[in-house]
């Protein structure tokens, strides 16, 4: 699967202040196991997020909710929306802690997809040096 380059966006939080947002969407997610309703754990360190599929269902959620608290992991769920008469998987990570991990609004990031796994890494380049075609393919 090809790497994807994008920018960290922003979203207004419940406090009314903006916070970083990483939104990933596309039919390609299904090919690597990120189908709607899949539970995903997020392991994070500065400049690097690791997203790993864990399964679907209540039992999966209960198992990994406890693990996430113990191991300081995040949990997200893949959603689906209708696009071109097909359900398109998508997910969003939006939180203040993204700033602390080096994912400020406007940061250039690369997604490195594998089966049941996505690495999101911060790129040390200025967004203004990239062309629109490079970022969006």
N, C-alpha and C positions, 0 to 999 in steps of 0.2 A: 504494500500500500504506500502511496506517495505521501511525503511530508506536506503539511499545509502551513502556510505562514499567514498570520492575521494580527490584528491589533486588539489590545484589551480595551473594551468599551467602558461605559459607565451607566449606572442606574441610580435613581433616587431611592435612598433607603427609607425606612420607617420614620427616621428622625427628620427627614426632609433634606438631608445632605447627600451628596453624590458619593458613591463607592464604586470600586472597580467591578467589571462584569466580564466574564468569559462565557460566550454563548457559542455552542457548537451544534450544528444541524446538518443533516444531509442523509441521503439514502445509503451512502458509503458506511455509515455507522452500523447498519444492519449486517453488512458483510463481515464486520469484525466482532460481532456479538453484542453490540449496544442497541438492543431492541427496546421498544416501548415497554415500560413497567420494570425493566431490569434495575436492580439495586447495584450501585457503584460505590466503592470506597475510594476515598481520596487521601493519599499520603502526601505530605508536603514538607518541603524544606526550601530554603532561600533559592529562588530562581528555578525551581523544579517541582512540578506536580505529577504524581503518578495515579492514574485512574484505572481501577481494575473491576471488571464485572464480577458479581457475586451470585447472581441468580435472581429468581422471581418468586414472590409469594411471602406470606406472613411469617413462616418459619425462618426464611432467609433473613427477613428484616429483624426479627427478634434476636437471631444469632449474631448478626453483625452490628446491631445497635449496641449490644453489650461490649463487643470487641472494640468498636470505635471509641467508646468512652475509655476503656482500659488502655488502648494503644494510641490515643490522641489522633484518631483518624476522622476525616469528614465522611459524610454519607450523602449521596445525591441519588435521585431516581431519574432514569431516562423517561422522558415524556414522548408523546406523539402528536403531531398536528397534520391536518389534511393538506396536501400539496400535490397538484397535478393528479388528483383523484387517487392518491396513495397516501398511506400514513407515513410521515417522515419522522424518524427519531430525532430528538433534540434534548439538550440539557444545558443548564446554566449554573455557573458558580458566581455568586455575587456576595461579597462580604468585605468588611473593613480589613480583615486579616490578610487579604490579598496584597494590600499596600506593604505590610510588614515582610511579606515573602518576595517582594521585588516585582510584583505585577500591578504597578500603578496604571491608571488610565492612560492610554496612548502607548504603552509598552509594546514593542514588537515581540511576538511569541511564535514558536514553531510547534506544531502538533506532530508527534511521531507515532502513528497508529500501528498496532500489532493485533493479533487475535486476542480478544478479551482484555486489551490493555492500551492505554494512550498515555504517552509521556508528553507533558506540556513544559517547554523550556523557554526561559527568557532569552532573547537575543540581544547582544550588546551592540546594537546599531541604532541610529536615529531614524525614526519613522519617515522623516522628510527626505532621506536619501534613497528610499525605496520607491519604485514606480507602482502605480495602481495595479498594473497587470502582474507584477511580481507578488504582490500581497494576495490578490484574489484569484490568481491562476489565469 
